[in-house]
Amino acid sequence: MAEQSEIEPDAEVMALVHAIEDAGRGYNISLTKLVDGMTEYTMVYRGNTTVHDDIDDAHELRQRLAEQEKAEAAARILEQVRIAARERAIEECAKVADGSFAANKQAEQRYLASASNADSTSGRDVDLEYAVSSGRRANGDKAIATAIRSLNTPPKLKEA
């Protein structure tokens, strides 16, 4: 059986581990943690500052990252609130529009019924229904009112 050889860690990494261990301050840093967090601790070996300062810098960096994550979370929540407010506003506008259309539709039906009863023999109700359907297709409720007025009928339609 071939003997497994241990992988020798990089000399820079080992020098860094020894420097941090020599500095003390109660930090128990394993080689794995050091390699994972290499970007935080590279200043210790390459820079001119003390090991203590560089370890403090690493903790400060972690705190800044945590604050940044909190700020990003707050921004996401704010955006969700904005979206919800926009959706509520759209729903409210739709309710108002639905109510306006329903009121005009009821007035239109009442008028059609009264016009049909008053003048059913002249065929005028057919013209009115055609004008109403043409108006709805052309421009909604406003066009309905215009089409009805164009027939010179008495104004019984309530406008919302």
Secondary structure, DSSP 8 states (H G I E B T S, - for coil): ----------HHHHHHHHHHHHH-TT----HHHHHHTHHHHHHHHHSSS-HHHHHHHHHHHHHHHHHHHHHHHHHHHHHHHHHHHHHHHHHHHHHHHHHHHHHHHHHHHHHHHHHHHHSTTTTHHHHHHHHHHHHHHHHHHHHHHHHHHHTT--------
